Amino acid sequence: MQHKQKFPYLVGSKWTAHAEVDGWRHFQVTNRKNQGIWVFAEMVASCDPKVRFWLNAKLLKDKTLWQAGWRSLQEQSAMTTRPSRDH
């Protein structure tokens, strides 16, 4: 039986960082690397292909660090200031 691949749509996905990374906030995943149980994503700044780094793909699920898609500052602040639905 074949194992389900973690993060099957990782390569090509676009992300917005909540904090600037080397002066940029918008990144695209250009490569992935599987190392044992870990999956790593190579992030490349959308406006400067010289800015690139690897991170554990699991961190992309942390909404305090990353948002899927490219978001404007206004969209990003609106999403972080919404009231929590947890009662």
LUMLO-89425 format. One line per field, with one value per atom (N, C-alpha, C): atom name; x, y, z; residue in one letter; residue number from 1. Coordinates in Angstrom, 3 decimals. Example, Ala and Ser with C-alpha at 12.3 -4.5 7.8 and 13.67 -1.06 7.14 Angstrom:
BEGIN
at: N / CA / C / N / CA / C .
x: 13.190 / 12.300 / 13.200 / 12.850 / 13.670 / 12.900 .
y: -5.690 / -4.500 / -3.300 / -2.250 / -1.060 / 0.030 .
z: 7.800 / 7.800 / 7.800 / 7.080 / 7.140 / 7.870 .
aa: a / a / a / s / s / s .
i: 1 / 1 / 1 / 2 / 2 / 2 .
# end
This chain:
BEGIN
at: N / CA / C / N / CA / C / N / CA / C / N / CA / C / N / CA / C / N / CA / C / N / CA / C / N / CA / C / N / CA / C / N / CA / C / N / CA / C / N / CA / C / N / CA / C / N / CA / C / N / CA / C / N / CA / C / N / CA / C / N / CA / C / N / CA / C / N / CA / C / N / CA / C / N / CA / C / N / CA / C / N / CA / C / N / CA / C / N / CA / C / N / CA / C / N / CA / C / N / CA / C / N / CA / C / N / CA / C / N / CA / C / N / CA / C / N / CA / C / N / CA / C / N / CA / C / N / CA / C / N / CA / C / N / CA / C / N / CA / C / N / CA / C / N / CA / C / N / CA / C / N / CA / C / N / CA / C / N / CA / C / N / CA / C / N / CA / C / N / CA / C / N / CA / C / N / CA / C / N / CA / C / N / CA / C / N / CA / C / N / CA / C / N / CA / C / N / CA / C / N / CA / C / N / CA / C / N / CA / C / N / CA / C / N / CA / C / N / CA / C / N / CA / C / N / CA / C / N / CA / C / N / CA / C / N / CA / C / N / CA / C / N / CA / C / N / CA / C / N / CA / C / N / CA / C / N / CA / C / N / CA / C / N / CA / C / N / CA / C / N / CA / C / N / CA / C / N / CA / C / N / CA / C / N / CA / C / N / CA / C / N / CA / C / N / CA / C / N / CA / C / N / CA / C .
x: 0.851 / 0.000 / 0.891 / 0.582 / 1.402 / 0.968 / 1.963 / 1.671 / 1.205 / 0.290 / -0.189 / 0.930 / 1.181 / 2.243 / 1.812 / 2.715 / 2.445 / 2.641 / 1.785 / 1.873 / 1.940 / 0.927 / 1.008 / 1.037 / 0.498 / 0.454 / 1.425 / 2.492 / 3.430 / 4.154 / 4.762 / 5.537 / 4.589 / 4.946 / 4.124 / 3.165 / 3.004 / 2.083 / 2.683 / 1.799 / 2.209 / 1.826 / 2.711 / 2.538 / 2.895 / 2.234 / 2.543 / 3.030 / 4.201 / 4.760 / 4.163 / 3.850 / 3.336 / 4.417 / 5.659 / 6.792 / 7.713 / 8.331 / 9.233 / 10.389 / 10.773 / 11.938 / 12.891 / 14.040 / 15.010 / 14.349 / 13.405 / 12.758 / 11.535 / 11.151 / 10.021 / 8.977 / 7.740 / 6.643 / 6.001 / 6.154 / 5.506 / 6.515 / 6.156 / 7.059 / 6.305 / 7.074 / 6.532 / 7.429 / 6.807 / 7.569 / 8.047 / 9.369 / 9.924 / 10.456 / 10.617 / 11.174 / 10.768 / 10.797 / 10.528 / 11.590 / 11.810 / 12.802 / 12.219 / 12.205 / 11.753 / 12.983 / 13.013 / 14.111 / 13.504 / 13.411 / 12.771 / 11.311 / 10.913 / 9.514 / 9.258 / 10.299 / 10.177 / 10.061 / 9.290 / 9.173 / 9.639 / 10.548 / 11.064 / 10.655 / 10.402 / 10.014 / 11.070 / 11.448 / 12.350 / 11.491 / 11.627 / 10.848 / 11.687 / 11.074 / 11.761 / 10.891 / 11.503 / 10.760 / 10.239 / 8.988 / 8.376 / 9.006 / 9.547 / 10.128 / 11.649 / 12.271 / 13.735 / 14.157 / 14.383 / 14.713 / 16.028 / 16.822 / 18.057 / 17.771 / 16.587 / 16.198 / 15.481 / 16.168 / 15.607 / 16.089 / 15.265 / 15.608 / 14.744 / 15.196 / 14.444 / 13.796 / 12.565 / 11.938 / 11.132 / 10.891 / 10.053 / 8.645 / 8.104 / 6.798 / 5.691 / 5.889 / 4.881 / 4.658 / 5.683 / 5.550 / 4.546 / 4.316 / 3.360 / 1.926 / 1.689 / 0.354 / 0.114 / 1.167 / 1.058 / 0.560 / -0.705 / -1.322 / -0.785 / -0.026 / 0.604 / 1.881 / 2.374 / 3.593 / 3.326 / 2.409 / 2.189 / 0.706 / 0.356 / -0.988 / -0.853 / -1.737 / -1.725 / -2.136 / -1.479 / -1.760 / -0.981 / -1.065 / -0.398 / -1.437 / -1.211 / -2.155 / -1.551 / -2.408 / -1.958 / -1.861 / -1.179 / -1.097 / -2.485 / -3.374 / -4.735 / -5.486 / -5.385 / -6.033 / -5.461 / -4.167 / -3.499 / -3.927 / -3.996 / -4.393 / -5.865 / -6.709 / -8.121 / -8.296 / -7.474 / -7.588 / -7.091 / -6.124 / -5.582 / -6.393 / -7.247 / -8.033 / -9.464 / -9.830 / -11.167 / -11.344 / -12.538 / -12.766 / -12.726 / -12.251 / -12.158 / -13.552 / -13.751 / -15.043 / -15.075 / -13.969 / -13.921 / -14.647 / -15.626 / -16.392 / -16.149 .
y: -1.190 / 0.000 / 1.245 / 2.155 / 3.357 / 4.406 / 5.095 / 6.134 / 7.400 / 8.101 / 9.379 / 10.409 / 11.152 / 12.158 / 13.366 / 13.829 / 15.037 / 16.245 / 17.225 / 18.471 / 18.204 / 17.540 / 17.175 / 18.360 / 19.500 / 20.657 / 21.747 / 21.376 / 22.348 / 23.153 / 22.473 / 23.170 / 24.014 / 25.285 / 26.219 / 27.025 / 26.642 / 27.383 / 28.736 / 29.693 / 31.068 / 31.376 / 32.145 / 32.411 / 33.848 / 34.377 / 35.699 / 35.529 / 36.084 / 36.042 / 37.183 / 36.930 / 37.993 / 39.013 / 38.571 / 39.475 / 39.393 / 40.502 / 40.515 / 39.543 / 38.893 / 38.008 / 38.581 / 39.063 / 39.727 / 40.833 / 41.534 / 42.671 / 42.334 / 41.067 / 40.656 / 39.904 / 39.919 / 39.215 / 38.152 / 38.276 / 37.340 / 36.332 / 35.047 / 33.961 / 32.883 / 32.127 / 30.976 / 29.776 / 28.614 / 27.383 / 26.874 / 26.742 / 26.294 / 24.870 / 24.316 / 22.977 / 22.389 / 21.092 / 20.412 / 19.354 / 19.033 / 18.020 / 17.184 / 15.884 / 14.967 / 14.415 / 14.578 / 14.027 / 13.270 / 11.965 / 11.154 / 11.542 / 11.877 / 12.266 / 13.734 / 14.492 / 15.933 / 16.276 / 17.325 / 17.873 / 19.319 / 19.693 / 21.055 / 21.715 / 23.015 / 23.798 / 24.855 / 24.998 / 26.081 / 27.277 / 28.351 / 29.565 / 30.568 / 31.196 / 32.205 / 33.456 / 34.608 / 35.872 / 36.141 / 36.554 / 36.757 / 37.910 / 38.897 / 40.066 / 40.031 / 39.051 / 38.968 / 37.504 / 36.854 / 35.424 / 35.091 / 36.117 / 35.858 / 35.592 / 36.004 / 35.759 / 34.419 / 33.431 / 32.083 / 31.415 / 30.547 / 29.824 / 28.573 / 27.640 / 26.417 / 26.526 / 25.990 / 25.911 / 24.636 / 24.214 / 23.049 / 23.398 / 22.614 / 22.914 / 22.954 / 22.294 / 22.308 / 23.732 / 24.577 / 25.965 / 26.752 / 26.335 / 27.038 / 26.891 / 25.913 / 25.733 / 26.667 / 27.315 / 28.238 / 29.589 / 29.890 / 31.118 / 32.386 / 32.256 / 33.445 / 33.812 / 32.898 / 33.145 / 33.324 / 32.519 / 32.485 / 32.443 / 33.005 / 32.886 / 32.375 / 31.463 / 30.949 / 32.054 / 32.103 / 33.125 / 34.392 / 35.304 / 36.594 / 37.585 / 38.154 / 39.064 / 40.457 / 41.465 / 42.842 / 43.065 / 44.134 / 44.453 / 44.653 / 45.287 / 45.539 / 44.217 / 43.304 / 42.000 / 41.244 / 41.331 / 40.617 / 41.145 / 42.461 / 43.022 / 42.738 / 42.704 / 42.394 / 40.966 / 40.051 / 38.657 / 38.467 / 39.263 / 39.090 / 39.842 / 40.789 / 41.540 / 41.036 / 40.002 / 39.437 / 38.834 / 38.986 / 38.378 / 36.858 / 36.234 / 34.781 / 34.185 / 33.037 / 32.353 / 31.383 / 31.264 / 30.370 / 31.032 / 30.362 / 30.909 / 30.097 .
z: 0.000 / 0.000 / 0.000 / -0.872 / -0.999 / 0.025 / 0.600 / 1.586 / 0.888 / 1.534 / 1.014 / 1.141 / 0.060 / 0.067 / 0.898 / 1.770 / 2.548 / 1.650 / 1.762 / 0.998 / -0.512 / -1.099 / -2.515 / -3.476 / -3.106 / -4.010 / -3.588 / -2.933 / -2.377 / -3.458 / -4.434 / -5.468 / -6.322 / -6.473 / -7.236 / -6.377 / -5.111 / -4.249 / -3.867 / -3.592 / -3.275 / -1.837 / -1.156 / 0.265 / 0.605 / 1.626 / 2.163 / 3.595 / 3.868 / 5.220 / 6.036 / 7.293 / 8.162 / 8.485 / 8.518 / 8.758 / 7.539 / 7.196 / 6.048 / 6.256 / 5.184 / 5.169 / 4.130 / 4.578 / 3.692 / 2.868 / 3.485 / 2.845 / 2.007 / 1.935 / 1.092 / 1.899 / 1.383 / 2.040 / 1.146 / -0.173 / -1.097 / -1.640 / -1.499 / -1.883 / -2.645 / -3.426 / -4.133 / -3.842 / -3.705 / -3.481 / -4.835 / -4.984 / -6.263 / -6.219 / -5.027 / -4.910 / -3.571 / -3.486 / -2.222 / -2.006 / -0.736 / -0.384 / 0.748 / 0.566 / 1.611 / 2.311 / 3.626 / 4.425 / 5.592 / 5.431 / 6.462 / 6.601 / 7.825 / 8.062 / 7.752 / 7.435 / 7.226 / 5.744 / 5.474 / 4.124 / 4.194 / 3.312 / 3.268 / 1.964 / 2.021 / 0.851 / 0.583 / -0.682 / -1.063 / -1.441 / -0.680 / -0.884 / -1.665 / -2.680 / -3.483 / -3.493 / -3.195 / -3.196 / -4.603 / -4.700 / -6.014 / -6.782 / -6.102 / -6.771 / -6.843 / -6.213 / -6.224 / -6.131 / -7.275 / -7.257 / -6.557 / -6.217 / -5.472 / -3.996 / -3.530 / -2.134 / -2.088 / -1.520 / -1.426 / -0.152 / 0.378 / 1.602 / 1.696 / 2.504 / 2.775 / 4.150 / 4.268 / 5.579 / 5.674 / 6.891 / 7.132 / 6.649 / 5.729 / 5.141 / 6.187 / 7.299 / 8.366 / 8.892 / 8.828 / 9.289 / 8.446 / 7.202 / 6.348 / 6.861 / 7.708 / 8.304 / 9.482 / 9.966 / 11.098 / 10.587 / 10.847 / 10.319 / 10.964 / 12.046 / 12.626 / 11.877 / 11.034 / 10.260 / 8.771 / 8.215 / 6.768 / 6.436 / 5.268 / 4.710 / 3.290 / 2.907 / 1.544 / 0.577 / -0.569 / -1.576 / -1.299 / -2.234 / -2.060 / -1.563 / -0.392 / 0.261 / 0.366 / 0.232 / 0.458 / 1.964 / 2.361 / 3.794 / 4.375 / 3.598 / 4.064 / 4.278 / 3.319 / 3.472 / 4.666 / 4.815 / 5.890 / 7.257 / 7.407 / 8.700 / 8.982 / 7.949 / 8.150 / 8.657 / 8.167 / 8.596 / 10.020 / 10.444 / 11.794 / 12.843 / 12.430 / 13.409 / 13.522 / 12.775 / 12.894 / 14.276 / 14.848 / 16.161 / 16.055 / 17.099 / 17.142 / 17.262 / 16.624 / 16.722 / 17.891 / 18.588 / 19.746 / 20.914 / 21.451 / 22.583 / 23.810 .
aa: m / m / m / q / q / q / h / h / h / k / k / k / q / q / q / k / k / k / f / f / f / p / p / p / y / y / y / l / l / l / v / v / v / g / g / g / s / s / s / k / k / k / w / w / w / t / t / t / a / a / a / h / h / h / a / a / a / e / e / e / v / v / v / d / d / d / g / g / g / w / w / w / r / r / r / h / h / h / f / f / f / q / q / q / v / v / v / t / t / t / n / n / n / r / r / r / k / k / k / n / n / n / q / q / q / g / g / g / i / i / i / w / w / w / v / v / v / f / f / f / a / a / a / e / e / e / m / m / m / v / v / v / a / a / a / s / s / s / c / c / c / d / d / d / p / p / p / k / k / k / v / v / v / r / r / r / f / f / f / w / w / w / l / l / l / n / n / n / a / a / a / k / k / k / l / l / l / l / l / l / k / k / k / d / d / d / k / k / k / t / t / t / l / l / l / w / w / w / q / q / q / a / a / a / g / g / g / w / w / w / r / r / r / s / s / s / l / l / l / q / q / q / e / e / e / q / q / q / s / s / s / a / a / a / m / m / m / t / t / t / t / t / t / r / r / r / p / p / p / s / s / s / r / r / r / d / d / d / h / h / h .
i: 1 / 1 / 1 / 2 / 2 / 2 / 3 / 3 / 3 / 4 / 4 / 4 / 5 / 5 / 5 / 6 / 6 / 6 / 7 / 7 / 7 / 8 / 8 / 8 / 9 / 9 / 9 / 10 / 10 / 10 / 11 / 11 / 11 / 12 / 12 / 12 / 13 / 13 / 13 / 14 / 14 / 14 / 15 / 15 / 15 / 16 / 16 / 16 / 17 / 17 / 17 / 18 / 18 / 18 / 19 / 19 / 19 / 20 / 20 / 20 / 21 / 21 / 21 / 22 / 22 / 22 / 23 / 23 / 23 / 24 / 24 / 24 / 25 / 25 / 25 / 26 / 26 / 26 / 27 / 27 / 27 / 28 / 28 / 28 / 29 / 29 / 29 / 30 / 30 / 30 / 31 / 31 / 31 / 32 / 32 / 32 / 33 / 33 / 33 / 34 / 34 / 34 / 35 / 35 / 35 / 36 / 36 / 36 / 37 / 37 / 37 / 38 / 38 / 38 / 39 / 39 / 39 / 40 / 40 / 40 / 41 / 41 / 41 / 42 / 42 / 42 / 43 / 43 / 43 / 44 / 44 / 44 / 45 / 45 / 45 / 46 / 46 / 46 / 47 / 47 / 47 / 48 / 48 / 48 / 49 / 49 / 49 / 50 / 50 / 50 / 51 / 51 / 51 / 52 / 52 / 52 / 53 / 53 / 53 / 54 / 54 / 54 / 55 / 55 / 55 / 56 / 56 / 56 / 57 / 57 / 57 / 58 / 58 / 58 / 59 / 59 / 59 / 60 / 60 / 60 / 61 / 61 / 61 / 62 / 62 / 62 / 63 / 63 / 63 / 64 / 64 / 64 / 65 / 65 / 65 / 66 / 66 / 66 / 67 / 67 / 67 / 68 / 68 / 68 / 69 / 69 / 69 / 70 / 70 / 70 / 71 / 71 / 71 / 72 / 72 / 72 / 73 / 73 / 73 / 74 / 74 / 74 / 75 / 75 / 75 / 76 / 76 / 76 / 77 / 77 / 77 / 78 / 78 / 78 / 79 / 79 / 79 / 80 / 80 / 80 / 81 / 81 / 81 / 82 / 82 / 82 / 83 / 83 / 83 / 84 / 84 / 84 / 85 / 85 / 85 / 86 / 86 / 86 / 87 / 87 / 87 .
# end
